[in-house]
Amino acid sequence: MTLYTCQSGKSVPALHPCGKAAKALEDAGHSYDWRQVKGGALKLWTLPSRARDRAEVEQLSGQRAVPILVLDDGAVVVGSGKIADWARDNPLQPATGH
């Protein structure tokens, strides 16, 4: 699976949506590929290049906002709350060996 975040990424888990999503996945035991995308809603200077910088995110999710989580089956989970819900509802089960 792949988590797309802004450049702030995982830096402030409690306060930032991208960090919240990353922390939820990690707390549920998931490993994931991490892709940071440029641009940001509050970074007005990034508006001229935002469409180009977030084209892949928009193609996958239909929007330019992050975080988004692309699951191994290609399904896309959009937004930190929904990613946290998915992680909570789908914890990684430890391997059981006998």
N, C-alpha and C positions, 0 to 999 in steps of 0.2 A: 504494500500500500504506500501511497505517497501523500504527504501533507504539504500543501502549498501555504506559505505564510508571507507576510510583508518582511521587509528587511529587519525590523525589530525582532521578528521571529519569536524565539522562546525566552527572551530576556526578562520579561516581567509577567510571570504566570498568573498572578492574582489580579492584575490590573489591565492586561492587554488581551484582546480576543485571541490573537495568534498563540500567545503563551498559554492561555487557558486550554486551548485545543491540544497543544503539545503535551501539557501536563496531564490532561485526562487520558490521553493515549498511553503515556508512560506509566501512569498509576495503574492502568488496566493491564500492564505487562506487554504492550504491543511495541514492536520495533517497526520503523517506517523509514522510507526515504524522505528526505527533507529538501524541499525546493523553496528558496526565497525568491520573491519577485519584487521588482522595483516599483516605485510609485506609492502613493498613499493619499487617502481622502483629504487629509489635512495639510498635505505638502503640495501647495498650489503650484510650485515651480515644476512639479513632475507632470502636470496636465498635458503639455505638448507631446510627451512620449509615452503617456500612460497606456493608450490603446495598443501600441507596439509592445510595451513591456509586459502587459498582461493579456496578450492575445491567446496564449495557451490556456490560461485560467478561464477566459471568456468562452473559448471553444469547448472546454470540458463542462462548465457549469452554467453557461448562459449569462454570466455576469462577470464583472471585473473585481469584485470584492473578495477578499480572503479573510479567514482561512477557509480552504476547502480540503476535503479528504477524498482521494480517489482510491477505492477499494480494489483488491486484486481482481474482482470480477467485473471491474469497470464502472460500478455504481459510484455516484458522487454524493457526498454528504457536505452540505453547505452551511457554514456558520459555526461559531464556537459552541453555542448551546447544543446544536444538533450533533456535533462531533462528540461533545462530552457525553450526551445521552447515548450515542452509539457505543462509545467506549465502555460506559458503565453497563450497558445491556449485552455487550459482547466481550467480556474479559477473556484474555488469553488463558486457556486452560493449561496448567502444567502437564508435561508429559508424564505418563505413568508407566513405569517399567516393572515388569515382573520376571 
